[in-house]
């Protein structure tokens, strides 16, 4: 996934769509605004896993015959269908500091709130924002700057507005999943097929450029893959006889300590036993001494997709590490503990049932094996945004 451009202004940011021209956006920016470059693995993830992005209770249809979840994206992409996103949101009153919890529905024609409970009768609906002439932004400090009741704020800004806060339509969801649902639906209803084309073009280009490439090896999430760690990188053992022989001889294939010395360099003064505890610091997925809150923030910045991960030092145990992993748009933390076997130190996620000589070996293994984790490790969070 290439780096994406984010348009950042004070306490707000949005991801530029691939069909937008940076030069044109630059002409509408306020003086304090800037562009950032960052990985975003979730930019088109809703095309792959729509049910993770659209909770069933938030989706309804004006034409009930088209209400199947399997037709979810088709209804968003089809301009003649009428998908809706509905639910309660905290809405900031224009010109005031107060927020009201209102029943809101998002349609192709705009965002509406109900003036009478959860009624969606036309006489009870009031227009909050027009999709055609607006952009949607995430709020970065909603509580501090706007007094938002939760941390899951977003705003709809008319295109003609640069920084006039009084014209921003500020909203706040109860959790990250519902905020993602509202913002994703806004993009789909506004751009529709343009987003799908943006998603498909890189895949089609890749297929044209490498027509003779070997198909990717299919690996079940619940299967165990035989691996050989005797080289500098983990190798999948394809031959069943070789895999069985490796299992009978060792049970676990340990990576030789000498290869670690080759990675760091022949000049390294570190003893091999010490090297296994520090070699991971050369990896992009290791973020060092950051807090749980900071690790969650980094994961959210780079997209709540299954398998997005990073490793960090444990704050509670100086000898342990923590794997922070995203699954089903939720962020989970798994402690990696050191354990000793025959005088050697190993690392384990499952109380010593599966042991690794260092964290690089552990990551190699769980990139191909689900093991005790809810999903395999698929994308690592980079330490510096590109």
C-alpha positions as CSV (number, residue, x, y, z in Angstrom):
1,X,0.0,0.0,0.0
2,X,1.6,3.3,-1.1
3,X,1.7,6.4,1.1
4,X,-1.4,8.5,1.0
5,X,-1.7,12.3,1.2
6,X,-3.5,13.8,4.1
7,X,-4.8,17.3,4.2
8,X,-4.2,18.6,7.8
9,X,-5.6,21.8,9.2
10,X,-5.9,22.8,12.9
11,X,-7.5,19.8,14.8
12,X,-8.8,18.3,11.6
13,X,-7.5,16.0,8.9
14,X,-8.8,14.0,5.9
15,X,-7.3,11.6,3.4
16,X,-7.2,12.9,-0.2
17,X,-8.9,10.7,-2.7
18,X,-6.8,9.3,-5.5
19,X,-8.7,11.3,-8.1
20,X,-8.1,14.6,-6.3
21,X,-5.4,16.9,-7.6
22,X,-3.1,18.1,-4.8
23,X,-2.6,21.4,-6.6
24,X,-6.3,22.1,-6.7
25,X,-6.7,21.2,-3.0
26,X,-3.7,23.4,-2.2
27,X,-5.5,26.4,-3.6
28,X,-8.4,26.0,-1.1
29,X,-6.2,25.5,2.0
30,X,-6.0,27.9,4.9
31,X,-2.5,29.3,5.7
32,X,-2.0,27.1,8.7
33,X,-2.9,23.9,6.8
34,X,-0.3,21.4,5.4
35,X,0.0,18.0,3.6
36,X,1.2,14.9,5.4
37,X,2.3,11.5,3.9
38,X,1.3,8.4,5.8
39,X,0.5,4.7,5.2
40,X,-3.2,4.0,5.3
41,X,-4.0,0.3,4.9
42,X,-7.7,0.9,5.5
43,X,-8.3,3.3,2.6
44,X,-10.2,0.7,0.5
45,X,-10.6,-2.1,3.0
46,X,-14.4,-1.7,2.9
47,X,-14.4,-3.2,-0.6
48,X,-12.8,-6.4,0.9
49,X,-14.7,-6.6,4.2
50,X,-17.9,-4.5,4.0
51,X,-19.6,-6.1,6.9
52,X,-16.7,-5.0,9.2
53,X,-17.4,-1.4,8.3
54,X,-21.2,-1.3,8.2
55,X,-22.9,-2.8,11.3
56,X,-26.2,-4.3,10.4
57,X,-28.2,-2.1,12.8
58,X,-26.8,1.1,11.1
59,X,-27.8,0.2,7.5
60,X,-31.2,0.5,6.0
61,X,-32.7,0.9,2.5
62,X,-35.4,3.1,1.1
63,X,-36.2,0.1,-1.1
64,X,-36.5,-2.8,1.3
65,X,-36.2,-5.4,-1.4
66,X,-32.5,-4.5,-1.8
67,X,-31.7,-4.8,1.9
68,X,-29.4,-7.9,1.7
69,X,-25.9,-7.4,3.2
70,X,-24.5,-9.2,0.1
71,X,-25.7,-6.3,-2.0
72,X,-24.4,-3.6,0.4
73,X,-21.6,-2.2,-1.9
74,X,-23.7,-2.6,-5.1
75,X,-26.3,-0.4,-3.6
76,X,-23.8,2.2,-2.6
77,X,-22.2,2.1,-6.1
78,X,-25.6,2.2,-7.9
79,X,-26.8,5.7,-8.2
80,X,-30.4,4.6,-8.6
81,X,-30.5,2.8,-5.3
82,X,-31.1,4.5,-1.9
83,X,-28.9,3.2,0.9
84,X,-29.1,4.9,4.3
85,X,-26.9,5.0,7.4
86,X,-28.9,5.7,10.5
87,X,-28.3,6.1,14.2
88,X,-27.7,8.5,17.1
89,X,-25.0,11.1,16.9
90,X,-23.9,14.0,19.2
91,X,-24.4,17.1,17.1
92,X,-22.9,20.5,18.1
93,X,-25.4,23.3,17.8
94,X,-24.2,26.1,15.5
95,X,-22.9,29.1,17.3
96,X,-23.1,27.4,20.7
97,X,-20.9,25.3,22.9
98,X,-23.6,22.7,23.6
99,X,-24.1,19.3,22.0
100,X,-27.3,17.4,21.4
101,X,-27.8,13.7,20.9
102,X,-30.0,13.4,17.8
103,X,-31.2,10.6,15.5
104,X,-29.4,11.1,12.2
105,X,-29.7,9.5,8.8
106,X,-27.3,9.8,5.8
107,X,-28.7,9.7,2.3
108,X,-27.5,10.6,-1.2
109,X,-29.2,13.9,-0.9
110,X,-27.5,14.8,2.4
111,X,-27.3,14.3,6.2
112,X,-30.5,14.8,8.1
113,X,-31.5,14.9,11.8
114,X,-34.9,14.1,13.2
115,X,-36.8,16.7,15.1
116,X,-39.0,14.0,16.7
117,X,-37.2,11.1,18.3
118,X,-36.2,8.5,15.7
119,X,-38.9,9.4,13.2
120,X,-37.9,9.6,9.6
121,X,-41.1,11.1,8.2
122,X,-40.2,13.9,5.8
123,X,-41.9,16.5,8.0
124,X,-39.6,15.6,10.9
125,X,-36.3,15.6,9.0
126,X,-34.0,18.6,9.0
127,X,-31.0,19.0,6.7
128,X,-27.7,19.2,8.5
129,X,-25.3,19.1,5.6
130,X,-25.2,18.7,1.8
131,X,-22.9,16.0,0.5
132,X,-22.3,17.5,-2.9
133,X,-20.6,20.7,-1.7
134,X,-18.9,19.3,1.4
135,X,-15.8,17.4,2.6
136,X,-15.6,15.2,5.7
137,X,-12.8,15.5,8.3
138,X,-11.7,13.5,11.4
139,X,-11.5,15.6,14.6
140,X,-8.1,15.1,16.2
141,X,-8.8,16.9,19.5
142,X,-12.6,17.1,19.7
143,X,-12.8,17.1,23.5
144,X,-10.2,19.8,24.0
145,X,-11.0,22.1,21.1
146,X,-14.8,21.7,20.8
147,X,-15.9,20.1,24.1
148,X,-17.0,16.9,22.3
149,X,-18.6,14.3,24.6
150,X,-16.4,11.4,23.1
151,X,-13.1,11.0,21.3
152,X,-14.8,9.9,18.0
153,X,-15.6,13.2,16.4
154,X,-15.8,14.2,12.8
155,X,-17.0,17.2,10.9
156,X,-18.5,18.2,7.6
157,X,-17.1,21.3,6.1
158,X,-18.5,23.2,3.1
159,X,-16.0,23.5,0.3
160,X,-16.2,27.3,0.3
161,X,-15.2,27.4,4.0
162,X,-11.5,27.6,5.0
163,X,-11.5,28.0,8.7
164,X,-14.7,29.6,9.8
165,X,-15.6,27.3,12.7
166,X,-19.1,28.6,13.0
167,X,-20.0,27.0,9.7
168,X,-18.5,23.6,10.5
169,X,-21.0,20.9,11.2
170,X,-19.4,19.0,14.1
171,X,-20.6,15.5,15.0
172,X,-19.5,12.9,17.5
173,X,-20.0,9.1,17.5
174,X,-20.1,6.7,20.4
175,X,-17.2,4.5,19.3
176,X,-14.6,4.1,16.5
177,X,-16.5,1.6,14.5
178,X,-19.6,3.8,14.2
179,X,-17.5,6.8,13.3
180,X,-15.8,4.8,10.6
181,X,-19.2,3.7,9.3
182,X,-20.5,7.2,8.9
183,X,-17.3,8.5,7.3
184,X,-17.0,5.5,4.9
185,X,-20.6,5.9,3.9
186,X,-20.1,9.6,3.2
187,X,-17.2,8.8,0.8
188,X,-19.2,6.1,-1.0
189,X,-22.4,8.1,-1.4
190,X,-20.4,11.1,-2.6
191,X,-17.9,9.4,-5.0
192,X,-19.4,6.0,-5.6
193,X,-17.8,4.4,-8.7
194,X,-14.8,6.8,-8.6
195,X,-13.7,5.1,-5.4
196,X,-14.1,1.6,-6.9
197,X,-12.1,2.6,-10.0
198,X,-9.4,4.0,-7.7
199,X,-9.3,0.7,-5.9
200,X,-9.2,-1.5,-9.0
201,X,-6.7,0.4,-11.2
202,X,-3.6,-0.5,-9.1
203,X,-4.6,-4.1,-9.0
204,X,-5.2,-4.2,-12.8
205,X,-1.9,-2.5,-13.4
206,X,-0.1,-5.0,-11.3
207,X,-1.7,-7.9,-13.1
208,X,-0.6,-6.4,-16.5
209,X,3.0,-5.8,-15.3
210,X,3.5,-9.3,-13.9
211,X,1.4,-11.8,-15.9
212,X,3.8,-14.6,-15.4
213,X,4.3,-14.2,-11.7
214,X,3.8,-17.3,-9.5
215,X,0.4,-17.3,-7.7
216,X,0.6,-16.5,-4.0
217,X,0.7,-19.5,-1.7
218,X,-2.7,-19.9,-0.1
219,X,-2.5,-20.3,3.6
220,X,-5.5,-21.0,5.8
221,X,-5.8,-18.8,8.9
222,X,-6.3,-21.9,11.0
223,X,-3.5,-24.0,9.5
224,X,0.0,-24.4,10.7
225,X,2.8,-23.8,8.2
226,X,6.1,-25.8,8.4
227,X,9.0,-23.3,8.6
228,X,12.8,-23.5,8.5
229,X,14.6,-20.8,10.5
230,X,18.1,-22.0,9.7
231,X,18.7,-19.1,7.2
232,X,18.6,-15.4,7.7
233,X,14.8,-15.3,7.0
234,X,12.1,-17.9,7.7
235,X,11.5,-20.4,4.8
236,X,8.2,-22.2,4.2
237,X,8.9,-26.0,3.9
238,X,6.8,-27.1,0.9
239,X,7.9,-30.7,0.8
240,X,5.8,-32.8,3.2
241,X,8.6,-35.3,3.8
242,X,11.0,-32.5,4.7
243,X,8.5,-31.0,7.0
244,X,7.9,-34.3,8.8
245,X,11.6,-34.9,9.1
246,X,12.2,-31.4,10.6
247,X,9.4,-31.9,13.1
248,X,10.7,-35.3,14.2
249,X,14.3,-34.1,14.6
250,X,13.7,-30.8,16.4
251,X,10.1,-30.1,17.0
252,X,11.1,-26.5,16.5
253,X,13.5,-25.1,13.9
254,X,15.8,-22.7,15.6
255,X,17.6,-20.0,13.8
256,X,21.4,-20.2,14.2
257,X,22.9,-17.6,16.5
258,X,25.8,-17.0,14.1
259,X,23.4,-15.6,11.4
260,X,22.4,-12.9,13.9
261,X,26.0,-11.8,14.0
262,X,26.1,-11.6,10.2
263,X,23.1,-9.3,10.2
264,X,24.5,-6.8,12.7
265,X,28.0,-7.1,11.3
266,X,31.3,-8.8,12.2
267,X,32.4,-5.7,14.2
268,X,29.6,-6.2,16.7
269,X,30.9,-6.5,20.3
270,X,27.6,-8.2,21.5
271,X,27.6,-11.7,22.7
272,X,25.1,-13.9,20.8
273,X,23.0,-14.4,23.9
274,X,22.7,-10.6,24.3
275,X,22.2,-10.1,20.5
276,X,18.9,-12.1,20.5
277,X,17.4,-9.5,23.0
278,X,18.3,-6.4,20.9
279,X,18.3,-7.5,17.2
280,X,14.6,-6.6,16.9
281,X,15.4,-2.9,17.4
282,X,16.6,-2.9,13.8
283,X,13.2,-3.8,12.5
284,X,10.6,-1.3,11.2
285,X,7.8,-3.0,13.2
286,X,9.5,-2.4,16.6
287,X,8.6,0.9,18.2
288,X,10.5,0.8,21.4
289,X,9.3,2.4,24.7
290,X,6.0,3.8,23.7
291,X,2.8,3.7,25.8
292,X,-0.3,1.6,25.2
293,X,-2.1,4.8,24.3
294,X,0.5,5.8,21.8
295,X,0.6,2.3,20.1
296,X,-3.2,2.5,19.7
297,X,-2.9,6.0,18.2
298,X,-0.3,4.7,15.6
299,X,-2.5,1.8,14.7
300,X,-5.5,4.0,14.2
301,X,-3.5,6.4,12.0
302,X,-2.4,3.7,9.6
303,X,-5.8,2.0,9.3
304,X,-8.0,-0.3,11.4
305,X,-7.5,-3.4,9.2
306,X,-7.1,-7.0,10.3
307,X,-3.5,-8.0,10.9
308,X,-2.0,-4.5,11.3
309,X,0.5,-4.7,14.1
310,X,3.6,-3.3,15.9
311,X,5.8,-4.5,18.7
312,X,6.9,-2.4,21.7
313,X,8.6,-2.7,25.1
314,X,6.3,-3.7,27.9
315,X,5.7,-0.9,30.5
316,X,4.8,-3.3,33.3
317,X,7.6,-5.9,32.8
318,X,11.0,-4.6,31.7
319,X,12.0,-8.1,30.4
320,X,8.8,-8.5,28.3
321,X,7.4,-7.1,25.1
322,X,3.9,-6.4,23.8
323,X,2.4,-7.2,20.4
324,X,-0.3,-4.7,19.5
325,X,-2.6,-6.1,16.9
326,X,-5.8,-4.9,15.1
327,X,-8.6,-7.4,14.4
328,X,-12.2,-6.6,13.5
329,X,-11.5,-2.9,14.0
330,X,-10.5,-3.5,17.6
331,X,-7.0,-3.1,19.0
332,X,-5.7,-5.9,21.2
333,X,-2.5,-6.3,23.1
334,X,-0.6,-9.6,23.7
335,X,2.4,-9.9,26.1
336,X,5.5,-11.7,24.8
337,X,7.3,-13.2,27.8
338,X,10.9,-14.5,28.0
339,X,11.4,-18.1,29.1
340,X,14.4,-20.3,29.6
341,X,15.1,-23.8,28.2
342,X,18.4,-25.6,28.7
343,X,20.1,-22.4,29.7
344,X,18.9,-20.5,26.7
345,X,16.4,-17.6,26.6
346,X,13.4,-17.8,24.3
347,X,10.3,-15.7,23.7
348,X,6.7,-16.9,23.7
349,X,3.2,-15.6,23.2
350,X,1.5,-18.8,24.6
351,X,3.2,-19.5,27.9
352,X,6.1,-21.4,26.4
353,X,4.2,-23.8,24.1
354,X,5.7,-22.1,21.0
355,X,9.1,-20.7,21.6
356,X,11.4,-18.5,19.5
357,X,15.0,-17.5,19.9
358,X,14.3,-13.8,19.1
359,X,11.4,-11.5,18.1
360,X,12.3,-11.5,14.4
361,X,11.7,-15.3,14.4
362,X,8.4,-14.8,16.3
363,X,7.1,-12.3,13.8
364,X,8.2,-14.5,10.9
365,X,6.2,-17.3,12.3
366,X,3.0,-15.4,13.1
367,X,3.0,-13.8,9.6
368,X,2.3,-17.3,8.3
369,X,0.6,-18.9,11.3
370,X,-2.4,-17.6,13.2
371,X,-1.5,-19.7,16.3
372,X,-3.0,-18.2,19.4
373,X,-3.7,-14.9,17.8
374,X,-7.1,-13.9,16.3
375,X,-5.5,-13.4,12.9
376,X,-2.1,-13.6,11.2
377,X,0.3,-10.6,11.2
378,X,-0.2,-8.9,7.8
379,X,0.9,-5.3,7.8
380,X,3.4,-3.6,10.2
381,X,3.1,-0.1,11.4
382,X,6.1,2.0,10.3
383,X,7.8,4.1,12.9
384,X,8.1,7.2,10.8
385,X,5.1,8.3,8.6
386,X,6.2,8.6,5.0
